[in-house]
Amino acid sequence: MSVVIHVRIPRRLKERLEELGVNISEEVRRLLEERLRQLELERLVEELEGELSSAWRVGDSTSLIRADREEGGL
């Protein structure tokens, strides 16, 4: 199901786009879909950054170093 939206633009802009053969409704639809993908990706990146920052949170490393030395590590 689709909906209709109305956008007011300067008459000269519409005329120039039509002169160049631009299908305005298709162009607007494509730009909105592209913007939606961009916003969804930005949100996903923010969520992943939050998860990664909490996953890589390191407390006191002294015990890790001591355990590694006792096991014969570097």
C-alpha positions as CSV (number, residue, x, y, z in Angstrom):
1,M,0.0,0.0,0.0
2,S,1.3,3.4,-0.8
3,V,0.5,7.0,0.3
4,V,0.7,10.3,-1.4
5,I,2.9,13.1,-0.1
6,H,2.9,16.7,-1.4
7,V,6.0,18.8,-1.6
8,R,6.0,22.5,-2.5
9,I,9.0,23.5,-4.6
10,P,9.7,26.6,-6.7
11,R,8.0,26.5,-10.1
12,R,11.3,27.2,-11.9
13,L,12.9,24.2,-10.2
14,K,10.1,21.9,-11.4
15,E,10.3,23.3,-14.9
16,R,14.1,22.9,-15.1
17,L,13.9,19.3,-13.8
18,E,11.2,18.4,-16.4
19,E,13.2,20.1,-19.2
20,L,16.1,17.7,-18.3
21,G,13.8,14.7,-18.4
22,V,13.9,14.0,-14.6
23,N,11.0,12.0,-13.3
24,I,10.5,14.0,-10.1
25,S,8.3,11.5,-8.2
26,E,10.8,8.7,-9.0
27,E,13.7,10.8,-8.0
28,V,12.1,11.8,-4.7
29,R,11.2,8.2,-4.0
30,R,14.8,7.1,-4.7
31,L,16.3,9.8,-2.5
32,L,13.9,9.0,0.4
33,E,14.8,5.3,0.2
34,E,18.5,6.1,0.1
35,R,18.1,8.4,3.1
36,L,16.2,5.7,5.0
37,R,19.0,3.2,4.4
38,Q,21.6,5.8,5.6
39,L,19.6,6.4,8.8
40,E,19.1,2.7,9.5
41,L,22.9,2.1,9.0
42,E,23.8,5.0,11.3
43,R,21.5,3.6,14.0
44,L,23.0,0.1,13.5
45,V,26.6,1.4,13.8
46,E,25.6,3.3,17.0
47,E,24.2,0.1,18.5
48,L,27.2,-1.9,17.5
49,E,29.6,0.7,18.9
50,G,27.7,0.5,22.2
51,E,27.9,-3.2,22.3
52,L,31.6,-3.3,21.4
53,S,32.5,-0.7,24.0
54,S,30.8,-2.7,26.7
55,A,32.4,-6.0,25.4
56,W,35.9,-4.5,25.4
57,R,35.6,-2.9,28.8
58,V,38.6,-4.1,30.8
59,G,39.0,-3.8,34.5
60,D,42.2,-4.2,36.5
61,S,44.7,-5.9,34.2
62,T,47.1,-6.8,37.0
63,S,45.5,-10.2,37.6
64,L,45.6,-11.0,33.9
65,I,49.3,-10.1,33.6
66,R,50.1,-12.1,36.8
67,A,48.2,-15.2,35.5
68,D,49.9,-15.0,32.2
69,R,53.4,-14.8,33.8
70,E,52.6,-17.8,36.1
71,E,51.6,-19.8,33.0
72,G,54.9,-19.1,31.4
73,G,53.6,-16.5,28.9
74,L,55.7,-13.7,27.6
